[in-house]
Amino acid sequence: MARCIKDNIIEIIPFECPPLQNITCENGKKPVLVYDEHHCCPYYTCDCFCEGWGDSHYITFDGHFYSYQGNCTYILLEEIRPQYHLKIYIDRVYCDLVEHVSCPRSVIVSYNNLNITLMNLNHIGDADLEAVVDNVKLKLPYAHNGMRVISSGQDLLLSIPDLSVNISFGATGFGINLPFQHFGNNTQGHCGTCNNNKADDCMIPGGILVDDCAVMGDYWPASDVNSEICTPPPALPTVGGISKPTSKPCQAHSYCNLLKSKLFEACHSHLSPENFFLGCEYDSCHESNPALVCTSLQSYARACSQLGICIHWRNYTNLCNIECSADKVYNACGPAEPPSCDLPDHNTNTVTTEGCFCLEGTLLFNKESGVCVNKCGCLDASGMPRKFDEVFEYNCEECICDKARKSVICKPKKCSNVNPGICTEPEFVLVNVTNPSDPCCSKQVCSNMCPPLDKKCGVGYVPVLKVPYGKCCPEIKCESKKVCVHNNTEHEPGTNIPVTDCQECSCTSDVDPETQLLKVKCGSVQCNEKCDSGYEYIKKNLDDCCGKCVQTHCTVNFNGVNHTLKVRSKATLLPAPIASLEVCQHEASLHIGRPELESRVCPPFNISNCKPGTVQQSPDGCCPVCVDQIKGCQVQTVRDYIKHKDCQSEEKLNLTFCIHTYSVMKTYTAGMSSCTCCQATRSSNRTVSLGCLNSDIVTHTYVYVEECACSRTNCHEMGKNHTLPEDRQIST
């Protein structure tokens, strides 16, 4: 230190610096050695680093972790005492259709009378990033008013070199790095204070501390950007109130465990993965997009790379891979500003980032093109790199990559004059044609002066080459083929032509004088309404041209006489002699919408085969059998269709009932008996599928009798349900 005594006498006093003390940064970063305001004494400080990722996860400048859902524009950082007039905002929107979660849509940096917005236009999947000023997209790299913006492909990087400020924004979230020298003890907002003390990070305007940073988030709405009005927060929260109950988290995604595995072990001693694991665990439970867990791994890997620890982690996952083009390769810790022809060796930005970089031995042609080249030069109009002084042809122009201008200069190509001289043949003249050996140039050739012939003719016509009288050049005439043409299809004379609207058309031999094609003659379709016996002419749809003959009756011939039976009717015909096998009974029924005629045929019968004590009886009223009177109560089986309302089984089934074979039953029902002592003693329920007239298939349950015996019965109770409708009755 210098002290003025008098008369220009200056006393020099040695300045003793306090002992250098090691400190521990609450945010897990390495302490930074800086000097005091006199640039004499060194001391350690903790720079301010705030980041956000995934489903609204924050880590404040001092390392406090919290999650906050918001749907507005909020203040991430502002100075308590304005000194550099730096403000950073975040614009959050709801981004999930299932869960109530929000994603960062943009980060807005306000400094030196300039607002730059770093935007992500795609919240699900790969990021679509762009930097904007006054709604105008910037061409990167961009530098103005002390701010620079570049793109690494995965992130947008904004820096303020005069203040050593670095801000990143991408698909995974944002990161803000401020030096403690300029912003220590002078920040507030979502990123909290920067004083290496977590206890005061949850502070709302006015310096009031609250217990929960998620509550604090509502109290920092932005009022001077985006012209957006956020929902005002409620009254000031109480301090020291009851904290929110913490629910037991659900099962974390398996990728979350990678954070605590040996894959990231090199970084664990420098920066704990606990906060990033909590964020990954939260995203596993609240996000419908499983790939969101990748943001926690990427954020932790980025924080480790800033500590000089590079971790290649993406190959251990299936959801988090990054695909690069053929001329580039993925690098987890590449330079944020890779070398290019415009700045091959000059790189002031030491920030590392992951992304796709040029292969070894190549570099970017320039930062805008993204094209990797072996040597610097020019890019032609198609984007292809050219070496300096390289001469090439493009778009029929002769071009050169000018080294002085570092750009391509083109001029029209010079063509040699190829002239055959004079055409001596009659009707031949000189014409310009493309030179086959050089498509950019033309040459003169002798050619027939006749125009090219168009040999295309319409349907029904054939091209005919003719030379009109008094002319030299031939012409094509289209002449009729003497056919009919309908819907661009040719038809020979006498053939039928398929048309609609209930008409019958044919190709005639008459010629249309205008078209010279044959005429098409049409007439209404003549419907045949005569049907055979048992059929009726029915037209179901009005749109149909004609109806159809539909069978409605059954016809049977007995003794030379035709009998017509309606559907579901029964006619009992007089039987032939018992010994014969002629038809005895006929019944018309509706089987799946189609009338059918069923016939019963008597088997051969010999009365001498009956045992003593039996009688000769016909159970079906048609054919004779031997019947035991004592054991007359039996299970009787018939094969018939199961019918219910308008539905019927697809095939005949065995139907059983109890019957006294020497008594007369007027009716029967499958599974039921008449009002006699002969009743079912053992039965079971069976189900069958029935087809209905409306094409439905329904399930029906019926009783199958397995054993019968005589017992006392109550005729009054049972008789009322044991008679079939008339169309199901049989005689026994």
QUINORRA-V848869 format. One record per pair of residues at least 12 apart in sequence whose ideal C-beta (glycine too) atoms are under 7 Angstrom apart, sorted by sequence separation. I is the first residue (numbers start at 1). GAP is how many residues later the second one is. D is the distance in Angstrom with one decimal. If there is no record, write none. Layout:
# QUINORRA-V848869
I/GAP/D + I/GAP/D
This chain:
# QUINORRA-V848869
1/12/4.6 + 32/12/6.8 + 49/12/6.6 + 55/12/7.0 + 56/12/5.3 + 76/12/4.5 + 92/12/5.7 + 93/12/4.8 + 106/12/6.1 + 201/12/6.4 + 204/12/5.4 + 301/12/5.6 + 335/12/6.3 + 337/12/4.6 + 362/12/5.7 + 371/12/6.5 + 373/12/4.2 + 375/12/5.6 + 389/12/6.4 + 398/12/6.8 + 432/12/5.9 + 433/12/5.6 + 494/12/6.9 + 495/12/5.3 + 537/12/5.9 + 538/12/4.8 + 553/12/6.1 + 573/12/6.8 + 614/12/4.7 + 615/12/5.5 + 640/12/5.8 + 657/12/6.8 + 671/12/6.3 + 687/12/5.6 + 688/12/5.7 + 31/13/4.0 + 32/13/5.6 + 48/13/4.1 + 56/13/5.2 + 76/13/6.1 + 92/13/6.6 + 106/13/4.4 + 118/13/5.7 + 119/13/5.9 + 147/13/5.6 + 155/13/4.8 + 156/13/5.1 + 165/13/5.7 + 203/13/6.8 + 260/13/5.8 + 280/13/5.1 + 283/13/6.6 + 336/13/5.1 + 359/13/6.6 + 361/13/6.9 + 377/13/6.7 + 381/13/6.4 + 388/13/5.5 + 397/13/4.1 + 398/13/6.0 + 431/13/6.9 + 463/13/5.0 + 464/13/4.9 + 484/13/6.8 + 494/13/6.4 + 507/13/6.1 + 508/13/4.9 + 553/13/5.7 + 572/13/5.4 + 573/13/6.3 + 586/13/5.8 + 614/13/5.6 + 639/13/4.5 + 657/13/6.4 + 663/13/6.4 + 687/13/6.8 + 1/14/4.9 + 31/14/6.8 + 75/14/5.9 + 76/14/4.9 + 90/14/5.6 + 91/14/4.8 + 105/14/6.9 + 106/14/6.9 + 117/14/7.0 + 146/14/5.8 + 155/14/6.5 + 156/14/6.6 + 180/14/6.6 + 202/14/4.6 + 205/14/6.2 + 219/14/5.0 + 259/14/4.2 + 358/14/3.8 + 365/14/5.9 + 371/14/6.2 + 380/14/5.5 + 387/14/6.2 + 389/14/6.0 + 397/14/6.3 + 430/14/4.8 + 431/14/6.3 + 493/14/5.1 + 535/14/4.2 + 536/14/5.9 + 614/14/5.5 + 615/14/6.3 + 639/14/6.9 + 657/14/6.5 + 687/14/5.1 + 688/14/6.9 + 31/15/6.0 + 32/15/5.3 + 74/15/6.7 + 91/15/4.6 + 105/15/6.4 + 116/15/6.1 + 117/15/4.5 + 155/15/3.6 + 164/15/4.6 + 176/15/6.4 + 188/15/6.1 + 204/15/4.0 + 218/15/4.1 + 336/15/4.3 + 386/15/4.2 + 388/15/4.0 + 397/15/5.9 + 398/15/5.1 + 463/15/6.0 + 464/15/5.1 + 492/15/6.4 + 493/15/6.8 + 505/15/5.4 + 506/15/5.9 + 535/15/6.4 + 552/15/6.6 + 558/15/5.0 + 571/15/5.6 + 585/15/4.5 + 611/15/6.8 + 613/15/6.8 + 614/15/7.0 + 639/15/6.0 + 640/15/5.4 + 655/15/4.0 + 656/15/6.9 + 657/15/6.2 + 658/15/3.9 + 73/16/5.6 + 74/16/5.6 + 146/16/5.6 + 154/16/5.4 + 178/16/6.7 + 280/16/3.6 + 297/16/5.9 + 336/16/6.6 + 394/16/6.7 + 397/16/5.8 + 430/16/6.3 + 431/16/4.5 + 491/16/4.4 + 493/16/5.1 + 505/16/6.7 + 535/16/5.2 + 536/16/4.9 + 583/16/5.0 + 584/16/5.3 + 610/16/3.6 + 613/16/6.7 + 657/16/5.8 + 660/16/5.8 + 685/16/5.4 + 686/16/6.0 + 29/17/6.3 + 90/17/5.6 + 91/17/6.8 + 116/17/5.7 + 259/17/5.6 + 260/17/6.4 + 279/17/4.7 + 335/17/6.5 + 336/17/4.8 + 396/17/5.6 + 418/17/6.9 + 461/17/4.0 + 462/17/5.9 + 505/17/4.0 + 532/17/7.0 + 534/17/5.8 + 535/17/6.8 + 570/17/4.7 + 584/17/7.0 + 609/17/6.7 + 619/17/6.7 + 637/17/5.4 + 638/17/5.4 + 29/18/6.4 + 73/18/4.5 + 74/18/6.9 + 115/18/6.9 + 131/18/4.8 + 259/18/4.9 + 334/18/6.6 + 428/18/4.7 + 429/18/6.6 + 461/18/6.3 + 504/18/6.8 + 531/18/3.8 + 534/18/6.9 + 583/18/6.6 + 584/18/5.6 + 605/18/7.0 + 660/18/4.8 + 685/18/6.2 + 686/18/4.9 + 27/19/6.5 + 88/19/6.7 + 89/19/4.2 + 163/19/5.5 + 333/19/4.5 + 334/19/6.4 + 338/19/5.6 + 344/19/6.6 + 380/19/6.7 + 428/19/6.4 + 461/19/6.0 + 462/19/5.5 + 503/19/4.6 + 504/19/5.7 + 527/19/3.7 + 534/19/4.1 + 569/19/5.4 + 605/19/4.9 + 637/19/5.2 + 659/19/6.5 + 29/20/5.8 + 72/20/6.7 + 103/20/4.7 + 276/20/4.8 + 312/20/4.9 + 334/20/6.7 + 338/20/6.7 + 365/20/5.6 + 393/20/6.7 + 428/20/5.8 + 429/20/4.8 + 458/20/6.7 + 460/20/6.4 + 461/20/6.5 + 503/20/6.7 + 525/20/4.9 + 527/20/6.9 + 534/20/6.3 + 568/20/6.8 + 581/20/5.7 + 600/20/6.7 + 602/20/6.2 + 603/20/6.8 + 636/20/6.8 + 658/20/4.7 + 683/20/5.3 + 684/20/5.3 + 23/21/4.9 + 25/21/3.7 + 71/21/6.2 + 88/21/5.5 + 256/21/5.8 + 259/21/6.5 + 311/21/6.7 + 333/21/6.7 + 334/21/5.9 + 425/21/6.8 + 427/21/6.0 + 428/21/6.7 + 453/21/6.9 + 455/21/5.7 + 457/21/3.8 + 460/21/5.6 + 503/21/6.3 + 504/21/5.3 + 525/21/6.5 + 534/21/4.7 + 565/21/6.7 + 567/21/5.8 + 568/21/6.0 + 581/21/6.7 + 602/21/3.7 + 635/21/5.3 + 636/21/5.6 + 658/21/5.8 + 683/21/6.2 + 20/22/6.1 + 22/22/6.5 + 27/22/5.7 + 70/22/4.7 + 71/22/6.1 + 129/22/6.6 + 215/22/5.4 + 310/22/5.6 + 332/22/4.8 + 341/22/6.6 + 386/22/6.7 + 427/22/5.5 + 451/22/6.9 + 454/22/6.1 + 502/22/6.3 + 503/22/6.5 + 533/22/5.5 + 566/22/6.4 + 568/22/6.0 + 600/22/5.9 + 658/22/5.3 + 683/22/4.8 + 684/22/6.5 + 17/23/6.5 + 18/23/6.7 + 20/23/6.6 + 21/23/6.9 + 23/23/6.9 + 71/23/5.3 + 87/23/4.3 + 276/23/6.0 + 294/23/6.9 + 297/23/6.7 + 310/23/3.8 + 331/23/6.6 + 334/23/4.6 + 340/23/5.8 + 341/23/7.0 + 378/23/3.9 + 423/23/3.9 + 427/23/7.0 + 450/23/3.5 + 453/23/5.2 + 460/23/5.5 + 484/23/3.7 + 497/23/6.1 + 499/23/6.8 + 502/23/4.9 + 565/23/3.7 + 567/23/4.8 + 635/23/6.5 + 636/23/4.2 + 683/23/5.8 + 17/24/3.5 + 256/24/3.8 + 276/24/4.1 + 331/24/6.9 + 339/24/4.7 + 340/24/3.8 + 341/24/5.4 + 342/24/4.9 + 377/24/5.0 + 420/24/6.2 + 578/24/6.8 + 682/24/4.7 + 15/25/5.9 + 86/25/5.0 + 131/25/5.8 + 256/25/5.7 + 294/25/5.9 + 340/25/6.8 + 341/25/5.9 + 342/25/6.8 + 418/25/3.8 + 419/25/5.2 + 420/25/6.3 + 460/25/4.1 + 493/25/5.9 + 558/25/6.6 + 579/25/6.7 + 633/25/6.4 + 634/25/6.4 + 680/25/4.5 + 682/25/3.9 + 85/26/6.8 + 294/26/3.8 + 330/26/5.8 + 331/26/4.9 + 338/26/6.0 + 340/26/5.4 + 415/26/3.5 + 418/26/6.7 + 420/26/6.1 + 459/26/5.4 + 579/26/7.0 + 681/26/5.0 + 129/27/5.2 + 190/27/6.0 + 210/27/5.0 + 253/27/6.8 + 273/27/5.6 + 329/27/7.0 + 340/27/5.3 + 413/27/5.4 + 578/27/5.9 + 633/27/5.7 + 634/27/6.2 + 681/27/6.4 + 95/28/4.3 + 208/28/6.6 + 211/28/6.7 + 252/28/6.4 + 256/28/6.4 + 291/28/4.5 + 305/28/4.8 + 328/28/4.1 + 329/28/6.2 + 378/28/6.5 + 380/28/5.3 + 567/28/5.2 + 632/28/4.6 + 680/28/5.7 + 681/28/4.8 + 210/29/6.3 + 211/29/6.7 + 252/29/4.2 + 290/29/6.3 + 291/29/7.0 + 328/29/6.0 + 378/29/5.8 + 459/29/5.1 + 632/29/4.9 + 679/29/6.8 + 114/30/6.5 + 190/30/5.8 + 209/30/6.4 + 211/30/6.5 + 328/30/5.9 + 329/30/5.8 + 378/30/4.8 + 460/30/5.6 + 534/30/6.2 + 556/30/4.8 + 632/30/5.2 + 678/30/5.8 + 69/31/6.5 + 71/31/5.6 + 114/31/4.3 + 116/31/6.1 + 189/31/5.3 + 212/31/6.7 + 253/31/4.3 + 301/31/6.8 + 325/31/6.8 + 327/31/6.9 + 328/31/6.8 + 459/31/6.2 + 533/31/6.6 + 671/31/5.8 + 672/31/7.0 + 69/32/6.0 + 70/32/5.8 + 113/32/6.7 + 211/32/5.9 + 212/32/6.7 + 249/32/5.2 + 252/32/4.8 + 271/32/5.8 + 324/32/3.8 + 327/32/6.4 + 485/32/5.6 + 670/32/5.3 + 671/32/2.6 + 678/32/5.5 + 679/32/5.4 + 69/33/5.1 + 112/33/4.4 + 114/33/6.4 + 116/33/6.4 + 271/33/6.3 + 484/33/6.5 + 629/33/5.5 + 670/33/6.7 + 671/33/6.3 + 677/33/3.9 + 27/34/6.6 + 112/34/5.1 + 250/34/6.7 + 483/34/6.8 + 484/34/4.6 + 486/34/5.8 + 554/34/3.9 + 627/34/4.0 + 671/34/5.6 + 677/34/6.1 + 679/34/5.6 + 27/35/5.7 + 28/35/5.8 + 111/35/6.9 + 250/35/4.2 + 341/35/3.6 + 483/35/6.0 + 627/35/5.5 + 653/35/6.6 + 677/35/6.8 + 26/36/4.7 + 27/36/3.6 + 111/36/6.1 + 249/36/6.0 + 264/36/6.7 + 271/36/6.4 + 480/36/3.9 + 482/36/6.2 + 484/36/5.1 + 677/36/6.4 + 26/37/4.6 + 253/37/6.7 + 256/37/6.1 + 259/37/7.0 + 267/37/3.9 + 270/37/5.1 + 480/37/5.5 + 585/37/5.4 + 118/38/4.6 + 255/38/5.0 + 259/38/6.4 + 584/38/4.0 + 675/38/6.6 + 258/39/6.3 + 270/39/6.6 + 584/39/6.7 + 649/39/5.3 + 118/40/6.4 + 253/40/4.6 + 256/40/6.9 + 267/40/6.9 + 619/40/6.9 + 675/40/3.9 + 129/41/6.5 + 259/41/5.9 + 554/41/5.4 + 556/41/5.9 + 649/41/5.6 + 650/41/5.7 + 116/42/6.4 + 255/42/6.5 + 267/42/4.8 + 553/42/6.8 + 619/42/5.8 + 648/42/6.0 + 127/43/5.6 + 266/43/5.4 + 502/43/3.6 + 552/43/6.7 + 554/43/4.0 + 647/43/3.8 + 648/43/6.4 + 675/43/5.9 + 127/44/3.3 + 267/44/6.5 + 328/44/6.5 + 396/44/3.8 + 551/44/5.1 + 617/44/6.1 + 647/44/6.5 + 675/44/4.5 + 56/45/6.4 + 126/45/6.7 + 266/45/7.0 + 327/45/4.7 + 427/45/5.8 + 617/45/5.7 + 633/45/3.8 + 647/45/4.1 + 55/46/4.8 + 56/46/5.5 + 578/46/5.8 + 642/46/5.4 + 644/46/6.0 + 646/46/5.5 + 264/47/5.8 + 305/47/5.1 + 575/47/5.8 + 615/47/5.9 + 646/47/4.6 + 658/47/6.0 + 675/47/6.8 + 263/48/6.8 + 642/48/6.6 + 656/48/5.8 + 657/48/5.9 + 674/48/5.9 + 109/49/5.7 + 111/49/6.1 + 656/49/4.2 + 673/49/6.9 + 263/50/5.8 + 591/50/6.7 + 658/50/3.7 + 672/50/4.9 + 118/51/4.1 + 120/51/6.3 + 647/51/5.7 + 52/52/6.5 + 589/52/6.7 + 263/53/6.1 + 669/53/5.9 + 258/55/6.6 + 669/55/5.4 + 592/56/6.4 + 644/56/5.2 + 667/56/4.5 + 668/56/6.8 + 460/57/5.2 + 591/57/6.2 + 667/57/5.1 + 109/58/6.1 + 258/58/6.1 + 590/58/6.9 + 592/58/6.5 + 642/58/6.3 + 107/60/6.9 + 642/60/6.1 + 107/62/4.5 + 255/62/5.7 + 667/62/5.0 + 668/62/6.4 + 666/63/6.7 + 107/67/5.2 + 665/67/4.5 + 664/68/6.2 + 104/69/6.2 + 104/70/6.2 + 635/70/5.6 + 635/72/6.7 + 635/73/5.2 + 659/73/6.6 + 634/74/6.0 + 633/75/5.1 + 633/76/5.9 + 633/77/4.9 + 84/79/6.0 + 88/79/6.9 + 90/84/6.9 + 88/88/6.2 + 84/98/6.5 + 77/99/6.4 + 592/99/4.8 + 76/100/6.8 + 90/100/6.9 + 593/100/5.6 + 83/103/6.9 + 81/105/5.7 + 80/106/5.1 + 79/107/5.3 + 80/107/6.9 + 79/108/6.7 + 80/108/5.4 + 77/110/5.6 + 78/110/6.2 + 115/110/6.8 + 620/110/6.1 + 621/110/3.1 + 78/111/5.5 + 620/111/6.8 + 621/111/6.1 + 77/112/4.9 + 620/112/6.0 + 76/113/5.3 + 619/113/4.8 + 75/114/4.2 + 76/114/4.9 + 77/114/5.1 + 75/115/6.7 + 76/115/5.4 + 74/116/5.8 + 108/117/5.5 + 53/119/5.1 + 54/119/6.7 + 53/120/3.4 + 52/121/4.7 + 51/122/6.5 + 52/122/5.3 + 173/122/6.3 + 51/123/6.6 + 172/123/4.1 + 51/124/4.4 + 50/126/4.6 + 61/126/6.4 + 172/126/4.7 + 173/126/6.3 + 172/127/5.8 + 175/127/7.0 + 49/128/5.2 + 64/128/6.3 + 47/130/6.6 + 48/130/4.1 + 61/130/5.4 + 62/130/6.2 + 47/131/6.7 + 60/131/5.5 + 61/131/5.4 + 62/131/6.8 + 47/132/5.6 + 48/132/6.2 + 58/132/6.2 + 60/132/3.4 + 61/132/6.7 + 62/132/6.9 + 47/133/5.2 + 61/133/4.0 + 62/133/6.9 + 89/133/4.9 + 46/134/6.1 + 62/134/5.8 + 64/134/4.5 + 45/135/4.0 + 48/135/5.7 + 62/135/5.9 + 63/135/6.2 + 91/135/6.5 + 45/136/6.9 + 62/136/4.8 + 89/136/5.5 + 64/137/4.4 + 45/139/6.5 + 48/139/6.6 + 62/139/5.6 + 50/141/3.5 + 60/141/4.4 + 74/143/6.7 + 75/145/4.4 + 48/146/3.7 + 68/146/4.9 + 74/146/5.0 + 34/147/5.3 + 66/147/3.9 + 67/147/6.4 + 70/147/5.8 + 74/147/6.0 + 75/147/5.6 + 32/148/7.0 + 66/148/5.5 + 74/148/6.0 + 64/149/6.5 + 68/149/3.9 + 72/149/5.8 + 73/149/4.2 + 46/150/4.6 + 73/152/6.1 + 73/153/4.9 + 73/155/5.1 + 72/156/6.3 + 73/157/6.9 + 570/157/6.7 + 72/158/3.7 + 569/158/7.0 + 568/159/4.5 + 124/165/6.2 + 26/170/5.2 + 25/171/6.2 + 26/171/6.9 + 26/172/5.5 + 157/179/5.3 + 152/184/5.5 + 101/185/5.8 + 166/185/5.8 + 101/186/6.3 + 150/186/6.5 + 99/187/4.9 + 150/187/5.8 + 99/188/6.1 + 99/189/6.2 + 98/190/4.3 + 159/190/6.5 + 96/191/6.2 + 96/192/5.8 + 157/194/6.3 + 155/198/5.7 + 154/199/6.5 + 154/200/5.9 + 152/201/4.2 + 154/201/4.7 + 153/202/4.2 + 152/203/4.6 + 153/203/5.7 + 65/210/3.9 + 65/213/6.2 + 67/215/5.9 + 59/216/5.7 + 57/222/3.9 + 54/225/5.1 + 57/225/6.9 + 53/226/6.6 + 141/226/5.1 + 55/227/6.0 + 140/227/6.9 + 55/228/4.7 + 54/229/4.9 + 139/229/6.5 + 55/231/5.8 + 55/232/5.4 + 55/237/6.3 + 54/238/5.8 + 54/241/4.1 + 53/242/4.6 + 54/242/5.5 + 28/243/4.2 + 53/243/6.4 + 28/244/6.1 + 53/246/4.1 + 51/248/6.3 + 30/277/6.5
